[in-house]
Amino acid sequence: MANTSNFRRAMQEAKTKPLVGPNVIANALPFVGGGLVLTAVGTFGGLKVLETNPGIFFTTFIVAIILELVLFFVAQGIAAKGNNSVALPLLATYSLLTGYTLSGLVNNVLNTNVGIQGIGFAALGCGVTFVIARQIGSNLSDEDGMALTKTVQLGIMALLVVVLGQFVFALFGGQTPNFLEIAISGIGVFLFAGSAVVDFYILPRVYRDDQYLSAALSMYLTYVNLFIFILRLLGALNRR
C-alpha cells in the first residue's frame, strides 16, 4: 500500500494546477498491464517454491519484501523525473517481487473452497472497477475530486496501520478473528475501489504526459491492492 505516500503531494499539486497530463493515463496503461503480467509470473514462481522447497519460502519472502520497498522508493523518484529508461527495469523487477510476495496469499486461497474461481473473480472485479472508475473519475468536479481524494487518503492510511499490526501479530503466531478479517478486507475493497476513481481524477493533474511511469505505478498499486483485498475477503467468507 505504498501508493498512500503519493496522496498528500498529489492533493497539494492538484489544488494549484490545471490538467497537466491529459494523455498520461493512456500512456501509462500499457505499462500497468505489463506490470500485472509480471506480477502473475512472480506469483507463479512463488507457488513453485512453495511446492518444491517450502522451507526456504519464508526467508525469501522477507527478502523480497525488503527489496520491494527499496525498489519502490528508488524507482518512484527516478520515474518522477521522467527518466523512464532507467525506471522501467526497476519497476519491472518490482512487479516480479510483488508477485512473489503475493504467492503465499494465493496459495492459501487455492487451498480453500474459493480456489482458482476466486482468483478469477478477483481479477474480474479489478477489471470491472477499472471501467466504472474511469467513467466516474474522469468526470469528477474539482470539489468532489479533492474531497474524495482526502477521504480515501485518510482511510488507506488507517488501513495501512491496521494491516501492519496484523502482520506483526501474525509473526508472533497470532490469528485475526474471522469476523474482523471480513471487516478489514471489506473496508480494503471499498477504499481501493475509491482509490481507482481517485487515480483517474488526480493523475492527469499531477503528472505530465512524459511521467507515465509514475502514473502507471500509482494505478498498478491500486489494482494490486484491490486484488489482494478481494482475495482476502473471499478467503475469510469461505474459511473452514
MOKA-V148312 format. One line per field, one symbol per residue. ss: DSSP state (2 for helix, 1 for strand, 0 for the rest). phi: phi as a letter, one per 30 degrees, with the letter a starting at -180 (. if undefined). A space follows every 10 residues. Layout:
ss->???
phi->???
//
This chain:
ss->0002222222 2222220000 0002222222 2222222222 2222222222 2202222222 2222222222 2222222222 0002222222 2222222222 2222222222 0000222222 2222222222 2222222000 0222222222 2222222222 2222222222 2000000222 2222222222 2222222222 2222220022 2222222222 2222222222 2222222000
phi->.ddddddddd dddddcbddc bdcdddddee dddddddddd dddddddddd dcbddcdddd dddddddddd dedddddddd didddddddd dddedddddd dddddddddd ccddhddddd ddddddddde ddddddddcd dddddddded ddedddddde dddddedddd dcidbdeddd dddddddddd dddddddeed ddddcccddd cdddddddde deddddeddd dddddddcdd
//
